[in-house]
């Protein structure tokens, strides 16, 4: 019997790869940085660690941005199109104004974030990103706890069951006492961390020992999201009604992506974040005002009326 080895025949011939080189020099939208980081809260941070596209064709004298990738995707049916920034700006504004969102999915950002677990639990509700979180099953969580300052302790809102918008008055003894009692409570909880460490050292599994850790302890994750869904995140989490701690992260995220897609962020502020949505009832109330009426609002719902009053004040009506 022969021991001759027979090489298998290739299943296909190698393809010919055609390479197209850019007309302009390529530039890094992150300026060559490995990461760009902003400190948030007491021990937290958010860092931009990568972007797609990272290298973009950039004519001499222009700042490299990823706005062009959105324009390219929108113009896919008839080629690359113009290089004029003014025309790119007009198209981007048209896309956002008319909610043509698919081209914005062509740009992606990857962040490294450290935040308290209670912030992470809100953040993870945005189910449109790729997330990989630090695992307390495999690793010991570091000794980092979020503790607000005395003047950052908030009261429960009377109108919003899930929020707190009014702070305890630090110039009133009874209110200072309550705020300080809360901070002492957080310190008592944090003081249990050595017992967590001791129990793991004695052999208690990390996946069980983590049960005793509070949601004020910091976790970390990598969070990758396309620009369309990132803008949705910013719209919700930079809103004044969002919890203040997650607002801080959203504002930092905004500042990290702003230089990379400046035309898009300008249009987003104009047509989404700083714009105003009017309901049918609100439009009818404005029409009534225009006819000389009192601006009758067609709903007795207390919250709807409060929202209309806020919009009416903003419009100066």
C-alpha positions as semicolon CSV with decimal commas, in nm:
position;residue;x (nm);y (nm);z (nm)
1;X;0,000;0,000;0,000
2;X;0,146;0,336;-0,102
3;X;0,206;0,611;0,157
4;X;0,220;0,880;-0,109
5;X;0,045;1,200;0,008
6;X;-0,182;1,360;-0,247
7;X;-0,247;1,735;-0,210
8;X;-0,617;1,822;-0,242
9;X;-0,709;2,018;-0,549
10;X;-0,801;2,381;-0,483
11;X;-1,173;2,442;-0,486
12;X;-1,137;2,765;-0,682
13;X;-0,883;2,986;-0,847
14;X;-0,766;3,290;-0,646
15;X;-0,953;3,606;-0,738
16;X;-0,783;3,902;-0,896
17;X;-0,801;4,194;-0,656
18;X;-0,829;4,539;-0,807
19;X;-0,710;4,822;-0,586
20;X;-0,825;5,181;-0,621
21;X;-0,600;5,440;-0,463
22;X;-0,740;5,767;-0,325
23;X;-0,698;6,087;-0,523
24;X;-0,629;6,280;-0,203
25;X;-0,403;6,194;0,089
26;X;-0,559;5,984;0,365
27;X;-0,589;6,138;0,712
28;X;-0,688;5,993;1,049
29;X;-1,016;6,132;1,187
30;X;-0,874;6,076;1,539
31;X;-0,555;6,265;1,460
32;X;-0,336;5,959;1,517
33;X;-0,451;5,916;1,879
34;X;-0,482;5,568;2,030
35;X;-0,769;5,692;2,247
36;X;-0,935;6,020;2,340
37;X;-1,066;6,023;2,696
38;X;-1,287;6,247;2,909
39;X;-1,317;6,202;3,288
40;X;-1,677;6,168;3,412
41;X;-1,810;6,168;3,771
42;X;-1,558;6,085;4,045
43;X;-1,388;5,770;3,913
44;X;-1,545;5,729;3,569
45;X;-1,444;5,803;3,214
46;X;-1,552;5,763;2,854
47;X;-1,287;5,713;2,588
48;X;-1,319;5,700;2,211
49;X;-1,089;5,415;2,105
50;X;-1,179;5,372;1,738
51;X;-1,395;5,504;1,457
52;X;-1,509;5,370;1,122
53;X;-1,402;5,506;0,879
54;X;-1,073;5,584;1,052
55;X;-0,879;5,700;0,745
56;X;-1,056;5,935;0,506
57;X;-0,950;6,113;0,184
58;X;-0,881;6,472;0,283
59;X;-0,800;6,751;0,036
60;X;-0,510;6,971;0,141
61;X;-0,612;7,238;0,387
62;X;-0,925;7,057;0,511
63;X;-0,984;6,890;0,848
64;X;-1,044;6,513;0,818
65;X;-1,401;6,414;0,910
66;X;-1,621;6,109;0,863
67;X;-1,915;6,312;0,728
68;X;-1,806;6,212;0,378
69;X;-1,879;5,844;0,444
70;X;-2,243;5,935;0,508
71;X;-2,259;6,141;0,190
72;X;-2,096;5,860;-0,009
73;X;-2,354;5,609;0,115
74;X;-2,641;5,844;0,033
75;X;-2,508;5,898;-0,321
76;X;-2,434;5,532;-0,388
77;X;-2,675;5,524;-0,682
78;X;-2,483;5,784;-0,879
79;X;-2,123;5,774;-0,767
80;X;-1,905;5,968;-0,526
81;X;-2,050;6,306;-0,616
82;X;-1,913;6,647;-0,532
83;X;-1,621;6,730;-0,305
84;X;-1,769;7,064;-0,207
85;X;-1,825;7,081;0,168
86;X;-2,121;7,316;0,117
87;X;-2,306;7,059;-0,094
88;X;-2,220;6,779;0,149
89;X;-2,362;6,992;0,431
90;X;-2,684;7,049;0,238
91;X;-2,731;6,678;0,174
92;X;-2,661;6,582;0,536
93;X;-2,912;6,838;0,658
94;X;-3,170;6,706;0,409
95;X;-3,116;6,349;0,528
96;X;-3,164;6,437;0,895
97;X;-3,450;6,676;0,826
98;X;-3,645;6,405;0,642
99;X;-3,530;6,118;0,870
100;X;-3,341;5,923;0,603
101;X;-3,133;5,744;0,863
102;X;-2,965;5,453;0,681
103;X;-2,662;5,651;0,553
104;X;-2,574;5,747;0,913
105;X;-2,535;5,377;0,994
106;X;-2,222;5,374;0,774
107;X;-2,023;5,550;1,048
108;X;-1,940;5,369;1,374
109;X;-1,770;5,457;1,702
110;X;-1,620;5,233;1,969
111;X;-1,598;5,359;2,327
112;X;-1,435;5,231;2,644
113;X;-1,650;5,338;2,940
114;X;-1,622;5,315;3,319
115;X;-1,945;5,401;3,500
116;X;-2,142;5,302;3,812
117;X;-2,353;4,991;3,762
118;X;-2,677;5,187;3,813
119;X;-2,580;5,402;3,513
120;X;-2,486;5,093;3,311
121;X;-2,828;4,939;3,376
122;X;-2,994;5,246;3,220
123;X;-2,743;5,255;2,935
124;X;-2,793;4,890;2,837
125;X;-3,159;4,964;2,763
126;X;-3,035;5,099;2,428
127;X;-3,026;4,763;2,251
128;X;-2,870;4,892;1,929
129;X;-2,499;4,858;2,012
130;X;-2,237;4,585;2,049
131;X;-2,137;4,558;2,416
132;X;-1,874;4,361;2,604
133;X;-1,872;4,423;2,980
134;X;-1,614;4,354;3,250
135;X;-1,717;4,023;3,408
136;X;-1,739;3,995;3,784
137;X;-1,775;3,618;3,737
138;X;-1,413;3,595;3,623
139;X;-1,250;3,901;3,780
140;X;-1,261;4,097;4,104
141;X;-1,435;4,433;4,068
142;X;-1,195;4,716;4,164
143;X;-1,257;4,922;4,477
144;X;-1,427;5,215;4,300
145;X;-1,760;5,352;4,421
146;X;-1,957;5,654;4,304
147;X;-2,037;5,899;4,582
148;X;-2,204;6,231;4,491
149;X;-2,110;6,549;4,670
150;X;-2,341;6,687;4,939
151;X;-2,491;6,947;4,705
152;X;-2,559;6,681;4,439
153;X;-2,804;6,479;4,652
154;X;-3,149;6,512;4,497
155;X;-3,504;6,479;4,625
156;X;-3,768;6,256;4,468
157;X;-3,962;6,450;4,206
158;X;-4,325;6,520;4,289
159;X;-4,431;6,501;3,924
160;X;-4,201;6,229;3,790
161;X;-4,204;5,890;3,960
162;X;-3,866;5,788;3,814
163;X;-3,668;6,107;3,865
164;X;-3,525;6,352;4,112
165;X;-3,481;6,710;4,000
166;X;-3,474;6,922;4,319
167;X;-3,166;6,928;4,541
168;X;-3,160;6,933;4,919
169;X;-3,094;7,284;5,043
170;X;-2,749;7,290;5,200
171;X;-2,834;7,613;5,385
172;X;-3,116;7,447;5,581
173;X;-3,006;7,229;5,873
174;X;-3,277;6,962;5,843
175;X;-3,216;6,914;5,471
176;X;-2,837;6,904;5,511
177;X;-2,884;6,639;5,778
178;X;-3,089;6,420;5,541
179;X;-2,844;6,462;5,254
180;X;-2,551;6,377;5,481
181;X;-2,736;6,073;5,615
182;X;-2,762;5,945;5,256
183;X;-2,387;5,993;5,201
184;X;-2,317;5,810;5,529
185;X;-2,537;5,525;5,405
186;X;-2,326;5,501;5,088
187;X;-2,007;5,493;5,297
188;X;-2,151;5,212;5,511
189;X;-2,227;5,009;5,200
190;X;-1,881;5,078;5,056
191;X;-1,723;4,965;5,384
192;X;-1,844;4,611;5,312
193;X;-1,602;4,579;5,017
194;X;-1,322;4,423;5,231
195;X;-1,566;4,143;5,329
196;X;-1,629;4,076;4,959
197;X;-1,253;4,048;4,905
198;X;-1,206;3,831;5,214
199;X;-1,477;3,586;5,112
200;X;-1,334;3,542;4,762
201;X;-0,990;3,481;4,916
202;X;-1,148;3,210;5,136
203;X;-1,284;3,036;4,829
204;X;-1,634;3,175;4,773
205;X;-1,687;3,188;4,397
206;X;-1,666;3,530;4,238
207;X;-1,999;3,477;4,063
208;X;-2,169;3,446;4,403
209;X;-1,960;3,698;4,596
210;X;-2,060;3,974;4,354
211;X;-2,420;3,943;4,479
212;X;-2,333;4,160;4,777
213;X;-2,189;4,447;4,576
214;X;-2,398;4,766;4,546
215;X;-2,494;4,929;4,217
216;X;-2,275;5,228;4,309
217;X;-1,962;5,025;4,228
218;X;-1,802;5,092;3,891
219;X;-1,809;4,854;3,596
220;X;-1,649;4,890;3,254
221;X;-1,739;4,796;2,900
222;X;-1,661;4,847;2,535
223;X;-1,959;4,994;2,351
224;X;-1,967;5,009;1,969
225;X;-2,255;5,184;1,795
226;X;-2,337;5,327;1,454
227;X;-2,394;5,700;1,428
228;X;-2,770;5,679;1,368
229;X;-2,830;5,494;1,695
230;X;-2,569;5,702;1,877
231;X;-2,766;6,015;1,789
232;X;-3,078;5,848;1,926
233;X;-2,890;5,774;2,249
234;X;-2,775;6,135;2,277
235;X;-3,127;6,268;2,211
236;X;-3,263;6,070;2,504
237;X;-2,971;6,090;2,747
238;X;-2,874;6,456;2,699
239;X;-3,237;6,552;2,756
240;X;-3,286;6,746;3,082
241;X;-3,532;6,480;3,199
242;X;-3,266;6,206;3,192
243;X;-3,086;6,116;3,515
244;X;-2,804;6,363;3,575
245;X;-2,532;6,099;3,600
246;X;-2,603;5,950;3,257
247;X;-2,641;6,301;3,114
248;X;-2,277;6,360;3,213
249;X;-2,165;6,061;3,004
250;X;-2,384;6,160;2,710
251;X;-2,242;6,512;2,703
252;X;-1,889;6,373;2,708
253;X;-1,976;6,134;2,424
254;X;-2,114;6,426;2,225
255;X;-1,787;6,617;2,271
256;X;-1,583;6,318;2,152
257;X;-1,776;6,264;1,827
258;X;-1,842;6,631;1,746
259;X;-1,502;6,693;1,577
260;X;-1,530;6,372;1,372
261;X;-1,876;6,437;1,221
262;X;-1,920;6,814;1,267
263;X;-2,169;6,866;0,982
264;X;-2,387;6,582;1,104
265;X;-2,384;6,706;1,464
266;X;-2,479;7,056;1,350
267;X;-2,777;6,918;1,157
268;X;-2,875;6,692;1,450
269;X;-2,886;6,988;1,687
270;X;-3,088;7,195;1,439
271;X;-3,342;6,928;1,341
272;X;-3,355;6,691;1,637
273;X;-3,203;6,779;1,974
274;X;-3,277;7,152;1,984
275;X;-3,592;7,134;1,772
276;X;-3,952;7,099;1,887
277;X;-4,213;6,839;1,798
278;X;-4,573;6,961;1,785
279;X;-4,869;6,728;1,823
280;X;-5,195;6,768;1,634
281;X;-5,360;6,919;1,942
282;X;-5,077;7,169;1,984
283;X;-5,095;7,272;1,618
284;X;-5,471;7,326;1,654
285;X;-5,409;7,542;1,964
286;X;-5,161;7,757;1,768
287;X;-5,413;7,788;1,484
288;X;-5,673;7,901;1,737
289;X;-5,432;8,167;1,865
290;X;-5,367;8,285;1,509
291;X;-5,742;8,336;1,464
292;X;-5,760;8,551;1,777
293;X;-5,869;8,279;2,016
294;X;-5,725;8,181;2,354
295;X;-5,530;7,884;2,218
296;X;-5,779;7,624;2,339
297;X;-5,604;7,291;2,401
298;X;-5,811;6,983;2,320
299;X;-5,708;6,761;2,609
300;X;-5,772;6,761;2,984
301;X;-5,473;6,537;3,055
302;X;-5,260;6,718;3,314
303;X;-4,924;6,606;3,175
304;X;-5,018;6,687;2,815
305;X;-5,132;7,033;2,921
306;X;-4,811;7,092;3,113
307;X;-4,604;6,993;2,809
308;X;-4,807;7,228;2,589
309;X;-4,765;7,514;2,838
310;X;-4,385;7,461;2,831
311;X;-4,379;7,463;2,449
312;X;-4,606;7,766;2,437
313;X;-4,371;7,953;2,671
314;X;-4,068;7,854;2,462
315;X;-4,243;7,980;2,147
316;X;-4,335;8,306;2,317
317;X;-4,709;8,257;2,261
